[in-house]
Amino acid sequence: WRDRVIGENRGRCCRRIPVLDEHGQALPIAIPAALRNALTVVCKQLVDLRVVIDGLTPAATAMALLVAHAGAADVRVVDDDYVVHTDDLKIAFYTRARVAGRSNQAAMRGTLHDALKGADVFLRFGAGAIGEGALRSMAQDPIVFSLADATVDDEGGDAVARVATISAGNRTSETNMITSALVFPGVMRGMIKHGVGHIDLPIATALAEALASSVSGGVDTNRLLPTVSDMRVPKALAAAVGRYTWVNNRARDESVAEGETLRDHTCNET
């Protein structure tokens, strides 16, 4: 992963090539868009919520940064069944250190089961078994997104379906399917047209808002995102890149060193 990131960074600096990574950037635009609309359905505000993220995949790491950037009241990231905190023995790892510095401000210690008590939102990037009791310990009207690798059997899917008020995932069997295919065409078009070489936290937030606003006919528990076939979505996302670029006066030859990129924080420890 580190060699890949270095290569991508050199490409952006030397050749001005726009880079949009599926797991580190595209999915972390689609996921908060779905979350934004889910919170609208249950009449909750992110700034009042506790969000639990299970896993330290590139997408999970980016989501932790985005949710914290958006002002969530309490963000807890779990890895290997334990809550990440600043005194973690593995804090020397780059990804874990970045996440620990921006989450778990209460310095909570404990397991995934402990972290879920009273949580409003649960973003599952692991497909391991999750007990129904742990899900029932969440706050009223829980939101659960199951976002593990679609090639892995999801051992907790049935419990999620029984307990969650709103559920979504990245599998074709999901009523609310979250896919990077919603993001790539429009965002890449906007990046090329407006000379944007990378996606940072503020522009990712703006793009998520644009995607969330693209749902036609209103949102509900079974419709959090527009369909992939909705041709209005690429235009809306490309326009959002243009608006953000214009408002922030981004130069066409902007260096990757300027600003904080999602990709900088989403490399695994392998």
C-alpha atoms as an extended CHARMM CRD file, in Angstrom:
* protein
*
       270  EXT
         1         1  TRP       CA              0.0000000000        0.0000000000        0.0000000000  PROA      1               0.0000000000
         2         2  ARG       CA              2.7720000000        2.4520000000        0.8830000000  PROA      2               0.0000000000
         3         3  ASP       CA              4.5630000000        1.8900000000       -2.4430000000  PROA      3               0.0000000000
         4         4  ARG       CA              1.2640000000        2.3850000000       -4.2480000000  PROA      4               0.0000000000
         5         5  VAL       CA              0.5850000000        5.6530000000       -2.4060000000  PROA      5               0.0000000000
         6         6  ILE       CA              4.0820000000        6.9520000000       -3.1570000000  PROA      6               0.0000000000
         7         7  GLY       CA              3.5910000000        6.1540000000       -6.8410000000  PROA      7               0.0000000000
         8         8  GLU       CA              0.2150000000        7.9050000000       -6.9150000000  PROA      8               0.0000000000
         9         9  ASN       CA              1.6250000000       10.9830000000       -5.1790000000  PROA      9               0.0000000000
        10        10  ARG       CA              4.4830000000       11.2070000000       -7.6970000000  PROA      10              0.0000000000
        11        11  GLY       CA              1.9590000000       10.9220000000      -10.4980000000  PROA      11              0.0000000000
        12        12  ARG       CA             -0.0680000000       13.8130000000       -9.1420000000  PROA      12              0.0000000000
        13        13  CYS       CA              2.9630000000       16.0240000000       -8.5310000000  PROA      13              0.0000000000
        14        14  CYS       CA              4.8720000000       15.3670000000      -11.7290000000  PROA      14              0.0000000000
        15        15  ARG       CA              2.1450000000       14.7330000000      -14.3030000000  PROA      15              0.0000000000
        16        16  ARG       CA             -0.8880000000       16.4660000000      -12.7790000000  PROA      16              0.0000000000
        17        17  ILE       CA             -2.8250000000       13.2130000000      -13.1070000000  PROA      17              0.0000000000
        18        18  PRO       CA             -6.0950000000       13.1550000000      -11.1300000000  PROA      18              0.0000000000
        19        19  VAL       CA             -6.2130000000       10.1190000000       -8.8350000000  PROA      19              0.0000000000
        20        20  LEU       CA             -9.4690000000        8.7660000000       -7.3970000000  PROA      20              0.0000000000
        21        21  ASP       CA             -9.0590000000        5.6200000000       -5.3370000000  PROA      21              0.0000000000
        22        22  GLU       CA            -12.1150000000        3.3870000000       -4.9680000000  PROA      22              0.0000000000
        23        23  HSD       CA            -11.7740000000        2.4160000000       -1.3150000000  PROA      23              0.0000000000
        24        24  GLY       CA             -9.8630000000        5.3950000000        0.0470000000  PROA      24              0.0000000000
        25        25  GLN       CA            -11.8130000000        8.1720000000       -1.6980000000  PROA      25              0.0000000000
        26        26  ALA       CA            -14.8200000000        7.1070000000       -3.7920000000  PROA      26              0.0000000000
        27        27  LEU       CA            -16.6010000000        4.9650000000       -1.1990000000  PROA      27              0.0000000000
        28        28  PRO       CA            -15.9540000000        7.5770000000        1.5210000000  PROA      28              0.0000000000
        29        29  ILE       CA            -18.0080000000        9.9840000000       -0.6100000000  PROA      29              0.0000000000
        30        30  ALA       CA            -20.9160000000        7.5820000000       -1.1410000000  PROA      30              0.0000000000
        31        31  ILE       CA            -21.0760000000        6.3880000000        2.4750000000  PROA      31              0.0000000000
        32        32  PRO       CA            -21.4990000000        9.8170000000        4.1560000000  PROA      32              0.0000000000
        33        33  ALA       CA            -24.0650000000       10.7360000000        1.4940000000  PROA      33              0.0000000000
        34        34  ALA       CA            -26.1600000000        7.7280000000        2.4940000000  PROA      34              0.0000000000
        35        35  LEU       CA            -25.5570000000        8.5030000000        6.1690000000  PROA      35              0.0000000000
        36        36  ARG       CA            -26.6550000000       12.1010000000        5.7170000000  PROA      36              0.0000000000
        37        37  ASN       CA            -29.9850000000       10.9940000000        4.2580000000  PROA      37              0.0000000000
        38        38  ALA       CA            -30.4180000000        8.2410000000        6.8500000000  PROA      38              0.0000000000
        39        39  LEU       CA            -30.0500000000       10.8290000000        9.6160000000  PROA      39              0.0000000000
        40        40  THR       CA            -32.6910000000       12.9570000000        7.8970000000  PROA      40              0.0000000000
        41        41  VAL       CA            -35.1130000000       10.0170000000        7.9660000000  PROA      41              0.0000000000
        42        42  VAL       CA            -34.6280000000        9.3700000000       11.7080000000  PROA      42              0.0000000000
        43        43  CYS       CA            -34.5170000000       13.1030000000       12.5430000000  PROA      43              0.0000000000
        44        44  LYS       CA            -31.0320000000       13.1340000000       14.0700000000  PROA      44              0.0000000000
        45        45  GLN       CA            -28.0300000000       15.4490000000       13.7320000000  PROA      45              0.0000000000
        46        46  LEU       CA            -24.4790000000       14.1620000000       13.3430000000  PROA      46              0.0000000000
        47        47  VAL       CA            -23.1390000000       16.6220000000       15.9110000000  PROA      47              0.0000000000
        48        48  ASP       CA            -25.2420000000       14.9160000000       18.5940000000  PROA      48              0.0000000000
        49        49  LEU       CA            -24.3680000000       11.3240000000       17.7390000000  PROA      49              0.0000000000
        50        50  ARG       CA            -22.0080000000        8.5470000000       18.6860000000  PROA      50              0.0000000000
        51        51  VAL       CA            -20.5610000000        6.7800000000       15.6440000000  PROA      51              0.0000000000
        52        52  VAL       CA            -18.8070000000        3.4130000000       15.8800000000  PROA      52              0.0000000000
        53        53  ILE       CA            -16.6050000000        2.2440000000       13.0000000000  PROA      53              0.0000000000
        54        54  ASP       CA            -15.4570000000       -1.3680000000       12.9940000000  PROA      54              0.0000000000
        55        55  GLY       CA            -12.2340000000       -1.9680000000       11.0710000000  PROA      55              0.0000000000
        56        56  LEU       CA             -9.2130000000       -0.0510000000        9.8160000000  PROA      56              0.0000000000
        57        57  THR       CA             -9.5940000000       -0.5970000000        6.0860000000  PROA      57              0.0000000000
        58        58  PRO       CA             -8.8000000000        2.3500000000        3.7830000000  PROA      58              0.0000000000
        59        59  ALA       CA            -12.5070000000        3.1920000000        3.5060000000  PROA      59              0.0000000000
        60        60  ALA       CA            -13.0180000000        2.8800000000        7.2720000000  PROA      60              0.0000000000
        61        61  THR       CA            -10.0610000000        5.1330000000        8.0010000000  PROA      61              0.0000000000
        62        62  ALA       CA            -11.2860000000        7.7550000000        5.5550000000  PROA      62              0.0000000000
        63        63  MET       CA            -14.7760000000        7.5780000000        7.0860000000  PROA      63              0.0000000000
        64        64  ALA       CA            -13.3680000000        8.1240000000       10.5620000000  PROA      64              0.0000000000
        65        65  LEU       CA            -11.6000000000       11.2740000000        9.3430000000  PROA      65              0.0000000000
        66        66  LEU       CA            -14.6680000000       12.5060000000        7.4510000000  PROA      66              0.0000000000
        67        67  VAL       CA            -17.1080000000       11.9230000000       10.3060000000  PROA      67              0.0000000000
        68        68  ALA       CA            -14.7720000000       13.6630000000       12.7420000000  PROA      68              0.0000000000
        69        69  HSD       CA            -14.2950000000       16.5210000000       10.2590000000  PROA      69              0.0000000000
        70        70  ALA       CA            -18.0860000000       16.8460000000        9.9510000000  PROA      70              0.0000000000
        71        71  GLY       CA            -18.3510000000       17.3800000000       13.6970000000  PROA      71              0.0000000000
        72        72  ALA       CA            -19.6910000000       14.0990000000       15.0830000000  PROA      72              0.0000000000
        73        73  ALA       CA            -19.9940000000       14.2670000000       18.8560000000  PROA      73              0.0000000000
        74        74  ASP       CA            -18.2460000000       10.9540000000       19.5200000000  PROA      74              0.0000000000
        75        75  VAL       CA            -16.3640000000        8.7590000000       17.0330000000  PROA      75              0.0000000000
        76        76  ARG       CA            -15.0710000000        5.3760000000       18.1660000000  PROA      76              0.0000000000
        77        77  VAL       CA            -12.9820000000        3.1840000000       15.8740000000  PROA      77              0.0000000000
        78        78  VAL       CA            -12.6170000000       -0.5130000000       16.6630000000  PROA      78              0.0000000000
        79        79  ASP       CA             -9.8620000000       -2.7590000000       15.3140000000  PROA      79              0.0000000000
        80        80  ASP       CA             -9.2330000000       -6.3790000000       16.3150000000  PROA      80              0.0000000000
        81        81  ASP       CA            -12.3140000000       -6.0770000000       18.5800000000  PROA      81              0.0000000000
        82        82  TYR       CA            -10.7930000000       -3.2880000000       20.7040000000  PROA      82              0.0000000000
        83        83  VAL       CA            -11.3860000000        0.4610000000       20.6310000000  PROA      83              0.0000000000
        84        84  VAL       CA             -8.4460000000        2.4140000000       19.2170000000  PROA      84              0.0000000000
        85        85  HSD       CA             -7.0530000000        5.0070000000       21.6380000000  PROA      85              0.0000000000
        86        86  THR       CA             -3.9310000000        7.1400000000       21.9790000000  PROA      86              0.0000000000
        87        87  ASP       CA             -2.2960000000        4.7710000000       24.4890000000  PROA      87              0.0000000000
        88        88  ASP       CA             -2.6400000000        1.8320000000       22.1220000000  PROA      88              0.0000000000
        89        89  LEU       CA              0.4970000000       -0.2930000000       21.9320000000  PROA      89              0.0000000000
        90        90  LYS       CA              0.1430000000       -0.2830000000       18.1260000000  PROA      90              0.0000000000
        91        91  ILE       CA             -0.0460000000        3.5080000000       17.9620000000  PROA      91              0.0000000000
        92        92  ALA       CA              3.2600000000        3.5870000000       16.0560000000  PROA      92              0.0000000000
        93        93  PHE       CA              1.3980000000        2.3790000000       12.9790000000  PROA      93              0.0000000000
        94        94  TYR       CA              0.6480000000        5.3460000000       10.7480000000  PROA      94              0.0000000000
        95        95  THR       CA             -3.0440000000        4.6640000000       10.1140000000  PROA      95              0.0000000000
        96        96  ARG       CA             -3.8070000000        3.8200000000       13.7230000000  PROA      96              0.0000000000
        97        97  ALA       CA             -2.0150000000        6.9370000000       14.9500000000  PROA      97              0.0000000000
        98        98  ARG       CA             -4.0120000000        9.2200000000       12.6130000000  PROA      98              0.0000000000
        99        99  VAL       CA             -7.2960000000        7.6600000000       13.6530000000  PROA      99              0.0000000000
       100       100  ALA       CA             -6.4540000000        7.6770000000       17.3580000000  PROA      100             0.0000000000
       101       101  GLY       CA             -5.6690000000       11.3810000000       17.2120000000  PROA      101             0.0000000000
       102       102  ARG       CA             -9.0790000000       12.2310000000       15.7480000000  PROA      102             0.0000000000
       103       103  SER       CA            -11.4220000000        9.8390000000       17.5060000000  PROA      103             0.0000000000
       104       104  ASN       CA            -12.3290000000        8.5320000000       20.9470000000  PROA      104             0.0000000000
       105       105  GLN       CA            -11.8790000000       11.8790000000       22.6600000000  PROA      105             0.0000000000
       106       106  ALA       CA            -13.2200000000       10.3440000000       25.8830000000  PROA      106             0.0000000000
       107       107  ALA       CA            -10.3070000000        7.8480000000       25.8230000000  PROA      107             0.0000000000
       108       108  MET       CA            -12.6850000000        4.9040000000       26.1590000000  PROA      108             0.0000000000
       109       109  ARG       CA            -11.2380000000        1.4240000000       26.6100000000  PROA      109             0.0000000000
       110       110  GLY       CA            -13.1310000000       -1.7110000000       25.7340000000  PROA      110             0.0000000000
       111       111  THR       CA            -14.3780000000       -4.0760000000       23.0590000000  PROA      111             0.0000000000
       112       112  LEU       CA            -16.7140000000       -3.6080000000       20.1110000000  PROA      112             0.0000000000
       113       113  HSD       CA            -19.6240000000       -4.6830000000       22.3360000000  PROA      113             0.0000000000
       114       114  ASP       CA            -18.7320000000       -1.9380000000       24.8370000000  PROA      114             0.0000000000
       115       115  ALA       CA            -18.3800000000        0.6900000000       22.1080000000  PROA      115             0.0000000000
       116       116  LEU       CA            -21.8290000000       -0.0860000000       20.6820000000  PROA      116             0.0000000000
       117       117  LYS       CA            -23.6850000000        0.6650000000       23.9250000000  PROA      117             0.0000000000
       118       118  GLY       CA            -25.7110000000        3.8070000000       23.2620000000  PROA      118             0.0000000000
       119       119  ALA       CA            -24.2550000000        4.2840000000       19.7500000000  PROA      119             0.0000000000
       120       120  ASP       CA            -26.4760000000        5.8310000000       17.0720000000  PROA      120             0.0000000000
       121       121  VAL       CA            -24.5310000000        4.7550000000       13.9870000000  PROA      121             0.0000000000
       122       122  PHE       CA            -22.5590000000        1.5840000000       13.3130000000  PROA      122             0.0000000000
       123       123  LEU       CA            -20.3770000000        1.3370000000       10.2020000000  PROA      123             0.0000000000
       124       124  ARG       CA            -19.2840000000       -2.2910000000        9.8060000000  PROA      124             0.0000000000
       125       125  PHE       CA            -16.2140000000       -2.7820000000        7.6270000000  PROA      125             0.0000000000
       126       126  GLY       CA            -15.6620000000       -6.2690000000        9.0470000000  PROA      126             0.0000000000
       127       127  ALA       CA            -17.8490000000       -9.2670000000        8.2110000000  PROA      127             0.0000000000
       128       128  GLY       CA            -17.3430000000      -11.1420000000       11.4810000000  PROA      128             0.0000000000
       129       129  ALA       CA            -20.1990000000      -12.3020000000       13.6760000000  PROA      129             0.0000000000
       130       130  ILE       CA            -22.0250000000       -9.5370000000       15.5260000000  PROA      130             0.0000000000
       131       131  GLY       CA            -24.3830000000      -10.4790000000       18.3250000000  PROA      131             0.0000000000
       132       132  GLU       CA            -27.9730000000       -9.2960000000       18.2300000000  PROA      132             0.0000000000
       133       133  GLY       CA            -27.6320000000       -8.2720000000       21.8730000000  PROA      133             0.0000000000
       134       134  ALA       CA            -24.8140000000       -5.8660000000       20.9970000000  PROA      134             0.0000000000
       135       135  LEU       CA            -26.9490000000       -4.2610000000       18.2960000000  PROA      135             0.0000000000
       136       136  ARG       CA            -29.9230000000       -3.9560000000       20.6490000000  PROA      136             0.0000000000
       137       137  SER       CA            -27.7220000000       -2.0540000000       23.1050000000  PROA      137             0.0000000000
       138       138  MET       CA            -27.4930000000        0.8000000000       20.5940000000  PROA      138             0.0000000000
       139       139  ALA       CA            -29.5630000000        3.9770000000       20.9120000000  PROA      139             0.0000000000
       140       140  GLN       CA            -33.1040000000        4.3160000000       19.6030000000  PROA      140             0.0000000000
       141       141  ASP       CA            -33.4780000000        4.1080000000       15.7970000000  PROA      141             0.0000000000
       142       142  PRO       CA            -30.0130000000        2.6570000000       15.1270000000  PROA      142             0.0000000000
       143       143  ILE       CA            -28.4030000000        3.0420000000       11.7140000000  PROA      143             0.0000000000
       144       144  VAL       CA            -26.1810000000        0.1660000000       10.5710000000  PROA      144             0.0000000000
       145       145  PHE       CA            -24.1740000000        0.0830000000        7.3520000000  PROA      145             0.0000000000
       146       146  SER       CA            -22.5430000000       -3.2690000000        6.4690000000  PROA      146             0.0000000000
       147       147  LEU       CA            -19.5780000000       -2.4200000000        4.2600000000  PROA      147             0.0000000000
       148       148  ALA       CA            -17.2550000000       -5.4170000000        4.3990000000  PROA      148             0.0000000000
       149       149  ASP       CA            -15.6850000000       -6.8690000000        1.2720000000  PROA      149             0.0000000000
       150       150  ALA       CA            -18.6020000000       -8.1590000000       -0.7800000000  PROA      150             0.0000000000
       151       151  THR       CA            -16.7100000000      -11.4010000000       -1.4780000000  PROA      151             0.0000000000
       152       152  VAL       CA            -16.7470000000      -12.3250000000        2.2250000000  PROA      152             0.0000000000
       153       153  ASP       CA            -19.7580000000      -13.9780000000        3.8480000000  PROA      153             0.0000000000
       154       154  ASP       CA            -21.5150000000      -11.5640000000        6.1970000000  PROA      154             0.0000000000
       155       155  GLU       CA            -22.1460000000      -13.4110000000        9.4560000000  PROA      155             0.0000000000
       156       156  GLY       CA            -24.1530000000      -10.6170000000       11.0760000000  PROA      156             0.0000000000
       157       157  GLY       CA            -26.5810000000       -9.7250000000        8.2930000000  PROA      157             0.0000000000
       158       158  ASP       CA            -29.6570000000      -11.3480000000        9.8380000000  PROA      158             0.0000000000
       159       159  ALA       CA            -29.2120000000       -9.6030000000       13.1840000000  PROA      159             0.0000000000
       160       160  VAL       CA            -28.7840000000       -6.2490000000       11.4440000000  PROA      160             0.0000000000
       161       161  ALA       CA            -31.9960000000       -6.7410000000        9.4720000000  PROA      161             0.0000000000
       162       162  ARG       CA            -33.9530000000       -7.4740000000       12.6650000000  PROA      162             0.0000000000
       163       163  VAL       CA            -32.6030000000       -4.6150000000       14.7820000000  PROA      163             0.0000000000
       164       164  ALA       CA            -31.5950000000       -1.6540000000       12.6100000000  PROA      164             0.0000000000
       165       165  THR       CA            -34.1360000000        1.0400000000       11.7840000000  PROA      165             0.0000000000
       166       166  ILE       CA            -32.1170000000        1.8130000000        8.6560000000  PROA      166             0.0000000000
       167       167  SER       CA            -29.5930000000       -0.5420000000        7.1020000000  PROA      167             0.0000000000
       168       168  ALA       CA            -27.4670000000       -0.3170000000        3.9820000000  PROA      168             0.0000000000
       169       169  GLY       CA            -24.5240000000       -2.1090000000        2.4600000000  PROA      169             0.0000000000
       170       170  ASN       CA            -22.3350000000       -2.6940000000       -0.5620000000  PROA      170             0.0000000000
       171       171  ARG       CA            -23.9760000000       -5.9280000000       -1.7480000000  PROA      171             0.0000000000
       172       172  THR       CA            -26.3960000000       -6.1880000000       -4.6140000000  PROA      172             0.0000000000
       173       173  SER       CA            -28.9200000000       -7.8640000000       -2.3040000000  PROA      173             0.0000000000
       174       174  GLU       CA            -29.1770000000       -4.7130000000       -0.1800000000  PROA      174             0.0000000000
       175       175  THR       CA            -32.2220000000       -2.4790000000       -0.5680000000  PROA      175             0.0000000000
       176       176  ASN       CA            -29.9280000000        0.4810000000        0.0550000000  PROA      176             0.0000000000
       177       177  MET       CA            -26.8360000000       -0.3680000000       -1.9440000000  PROA      177             0.0000000000
       178       178  ILE       CA            -23.7760000000        1.8400000000       -1.4530000000  PROA      178             0.0000000000
       179       179  THR       CA            -21.4100000000        1.6870000000       -4.4080000000  PROA      179             0.0000000000
       180       180  SER       CA            -18.4880000000        3.6960000000       -5.7210000000  PROA      180             0.0000000000
       181       181  ALA       CA            -20.0790000000        3.4780000000       -9.1830000000  PROA      181             0.0000000000
       182       182  LEU       CA            -22.2280000000        6.4420000000       -8.1440000000  PROA      182             0.0000000000
       183       183  VAL       CA            -19.1120000000        8.5280000000       -7.5780000000  PROA      183             0.0000000000
       184       184  PHE       CA            -16.5160000000        7.7420000000      -10.2310000000  PROA      184             0.0000000000
       185       185  PRO       CA            -18.0130000000        9.2000000000      -13.4570000000  PROA      185             0.0000000000
       186       186  GLY       CA            -19.0220000000       12.6060000000      -12.1370000000  PROA      186             0.0000000000
       187       187  VAL       CA            -16.1410000000       13.2130000000       -9.7410000000  PROA      187             0.0000000000
       188       188  MET       CA            -13.4690000000       12.1480000000      -12.2250000000  PROA      188             0.0000000000
       189       189  ARG       CA            -15.0710000000       14.3240000000      -14.8920000000  PROA      189             0.0000000000
       190       190  GLY       CA            -14.9990000000       17.2890000000      -12.5210000000  PROA      190             0.0000000000
       191       191  MET       CA            -11.4100000000       16.6160000000      -11.4530000000  PROA      191             0.0000000000
       192       192  ILE       CA            -10.1950000000       16.5030000000      -15.0530000000  PROA      192             0.0000000000
       193       193  LYS       CA            -12.1840000000       19.5410000000      -16.1500000000  PROA      193             0.0000000000
       194       194  HSD       CA            -11.1630000000       21.7490000000      -13.2160000000  PROA      194             0.0000000000
       195       195  GLY       CA             -7.5930000000       20.5060000000      -12.7420000000  PROA      195             0.0000000000
       196       196  VAL       CA             -8.1090000000       18.9480000000       -9.3170000000  PROA      196             0.0000000000
       197       197  GLY       CA             -5.4080000000       16.3650000000       -8.6500000000  PROA      197             0.0000000000
       198       198  HSD       CA             -6.6420000000       14.9440000000       -5.3620000000  PROA      198             0.0000000000
       199       199  ILE       CA             -9.6240000000       14.7600000000       -3.0260000000  PROA      199             0.0000000000
       200       200  ASP       CA             -9.1850000000       16.3390000000        0.4010000000  PROA      200             0.0000000000
       201       201  LEU       CA            -11.5280000000       16.2650000000        3.3930000000  PROA      201             0.0000000000
       202       202  PRO       CA            -13.5060000000       19.4650000000        2.6650000000  PROA      202             0.0000000000
       203       203  ILE       CA            -14.1370000000       18.6290000000       -0.9930000000  PROA      203             0.0000000000
       204       204  ALA       CA            -15.1310000000       15.0660000000       -0.0740000000  PROA      204             0.0000000000
       205       205  THR       CA            -17.6850000000       16.5080000000        2.3490000000  PROA      205             0.0000000000
       206       206  ALA       CA            -19.0380000000       18.8370000000       -0.3450000000  PROA      206             0.0000000000
       207       207  LEU       CA            -19.3080000000       15.9640000000       -2.8140000000  PROA      207             0.0000000000
       208       208  ALA       CA            -21.1410000000       13.7970000000       -0.2850000000  PROA      208             0.0000000000
       209       209  GLU       CA            -23.6630000000       16.5760000000        0.2290000000  PROA      209             0.0000000000
       210       210  ALA       CA            -24.1530000000       16.9080000000       -3.5300000000  PROA      210             0.0000000000
       211       211  LEU       CA            -24.6910000000       13.1630000000       -3.8930000000  PROA      211             0.0000000000
       212       212  ALA       CA            -27.1320000000       13.0810000000       -0.9840000000  PROA      212             0.0000000000
       213       213  SER       CA            -29.1300000000       15.9120000000       -2.5680000000  PROA      213             0.0000000000
       214       214  SER       CA            -29.4080000000       14.0560000000       -5.8780000000  PROA      214             0.0000000000
       215       215  VAL       CA            -32.0730000000       11.5850000000       -4.7020000000  PROA      215             0.0000000000
       216       216  SER       CA            -35.2530000000       12.1890000000       -6.6550000000  PROA      216             0.0000000000
       217       217  GLY       CA            -38.6530000000       11.7670000000       -5.0300000000  PROA      217             0.0000000000
       218       218  GLY       CA            -37.4200000000       12.2200000000       -1.4720000000  PROA      218             0.0000000000
       219       219  VAL       CA            -35.5560000000        9.8760000000        0.8440000000  PROA      219             0.0000000000
       220       220  ASP       CA            -36.9120000000        7.1320000000        3.0800000000  PROA      220             0.0000000000
       221       221  THR       CA            -35.6860000000        3.9980000000        4.8400000000  PROA      221             0.0000000000
       222       222  ASN       CA            -35.4410000000        2.1510000000        1.5200000000  PROA      222             0.0000000000
       223       223  ARG       CA            -34.0640000000        4.9790000000       -0.6330000000  PROA      223             0.0000000000
       224       224  LEU       CA            -30.9710000000        6.7050000000        0.6810000000  PROA      224             0.0000000000
       225       225  LEU       CA            -29.0510000000        7.2220000000       -2.5730000000  PROA      225             0.0000000000
       226       226  PRO       CA            -29.8970000000        7.7780000000       -6.2400000000  PROA      226             0.0000000000
       227       227  THR       CA            -29.6720000000        4.8510000000       -8.6270000000  PROA      227             0.0000000000
       228       228  VAL       CA            -26.5720000000        4.2170000000      -10.7310000000  PROA      228             0.0000000000
       229       229  SER       CA            -28.6580000000        4.7370000000      -13.8510000000  PROA      229             0.0000000000
       230       230  ASP       CA            -29.6680000000        8.2700000000      -12.8180000000  PROA      230             0.0000000000
       231       231  MET       CA            -27.7940000000       10.4080000000      -15.3410000000  PROA      231             0.0000000000
       232       232  ARG       CA            -28.2710000000       13.5360000000      -13.2640000000  PROA      232             0.0000000000
       233       233  VAL       CA            -25.7890000000       12.2880000000      -10.6780000000  PROA      233             0.0000000000
       234       234  PRO       CA            -22.5380000000       12.5700000000      -12.7100000000  PROA      234             0.0000000000
       235       235  LYS       CA            -23.4980000000       16.0970000000      -13.7640000000  PROA      235             0.0000000000
       236       236  ALA       CA            -24.2840000000       17.0910000000      -10.1830000000  PROA      236             0.0000000000
       237       237  LEU       CA            -20.9790000000       15.7460000000       -8.8600000000  PROA      237             0.0000000000
       238       238  ALA       CA            -18.9140000000       17.3140000000      -11.6530000000  PROA      238             0.0000000000
       239       239  ALA       CA            -20.6520000000       20.6370000000      -10.9600000000  PROA      239             0.0000000000
       240       240  ALA       CA            -19.9200000000       20.2580000000       -7.2380000000  PROA      240             0.0000000000
       241       241  VAL       CA            -16.2050000000       19.8530000000       -7.9700000000  PROA      241             0.0000000000
       242       242  GLY       CA            -16.3450000000       23.0210000000      -10.0840000000  PROA      242             0.0000000000
       243       243  ARG       CA            -18.1550000000       25.0120000000       -7.3960000000  PROA      243             0.0000000000
       244       244  TYR       CA            -15.7350000000       23.9420000000       -4.7160000000  PROA      244             0.0000000000
       245       245  THR       CA            -12.7410000000       24.7260000000       -6.9080000000  PROA      245             0.0000000000
       246       246  TRP       CA            -14.0690000000       28.1730000000       -7.7390000000  PROA      246             0.0000000000
       247       247  VAL       CA            -15.0110000000       29.0720000000       -4.1650000000  PROA      247             0.0000000000
       248       248  ASN       CA            -11.6330000000       28.0300000000       -2.7910000000  PROA      248             0.0000000000
       249       249  ASN       CA             -9.6260000000       29.4710000000       -5.7010000000  PROA      249             0.0000000000
       250       250  ARG       CA             -7.7410000000       26.2470000000       -6.3330000000  PROA      250             0.0000000000
       251       251  ALA       CA             -4.8860000000       26.7310000000       -8.7770000000  PROA      251             0.0000000000
       252       252  ARG       CA             -4.6960000000       24.2840000000      -11.6860000000  PROA      252             0.0000000000
       253       253  ASP       CA             -1.1500000000       23.2810000000      -10.7770000000  PROA      253             0.0000000000
       254       254  GLU       CA             -1.8420000000       22.8200000000       -7.0660000000  PROA      254             0.0000000000
       255       255  SER       CA              0.6920000000       20.5850000000       -5.3620000000  PROA      255             0.0000000000
       256       256  VAL       CA             -0.4390000000       17.4570000000       -3.5280000000  PROA      256             0.0000000000
       257       257  ALA       CA              1.4660000000       18.7530000000       -0.5160000000  PROA      257             0.0000000000
       258       258  GLU       CA             -1.1200000000       21.5230000000       -0.0990000000  PROA      258             0.0000000000
       259       259  GLY       CA             -4.1260000000       20.3750000000        1.8760000000  PROA      259             0.0000000000
       260       260  GLU       CA             -4.8500000000       17.1080000000        3.6020000000  PROA      260             0.0000000000
       261       261  THR       CA             -5.7520000000       14.2630000000        1.2730000000  PROA      261             0.0000000000
       262       262  LEU       CA             -7.8980000000       11.3060000000        2.1980000000  PROA      262             0.0000000000
       263       263  ARG       CA             -5.4200000000        9.0330000000        0.4510000000  PROA      263             0.0000000000
       264       264  ASP       CA             -2.6270000000       10.1910000000        2.7700000000  PROA      264             0.0000000000
       265       265  HSD       CA             -4.3860000000        8.5140000000        5.6860000000  PROA      265             0.0000000000
       266       266  THR       CA             -5.7170000000        5.3180000000        4.1650000000  PROA      266             0.0000000000
       267       267  CYS       CA             -2.7290000000        3.0440000000        3.6710000000  PROA      267             0.0000000000
       268       268  ASN       CA             -2.7450000000       -0.3240000000        5.4470000000  PROA      268             0.0000000000
       269       269  GLU       CA             -0.0080000000       -1.5020000000        7.7430000000  PROA      269             0.0000000000
       270       270  THR       CA              1.0270000000       -4.3240000000        5.3850000000  PROA      270             0.0000000000
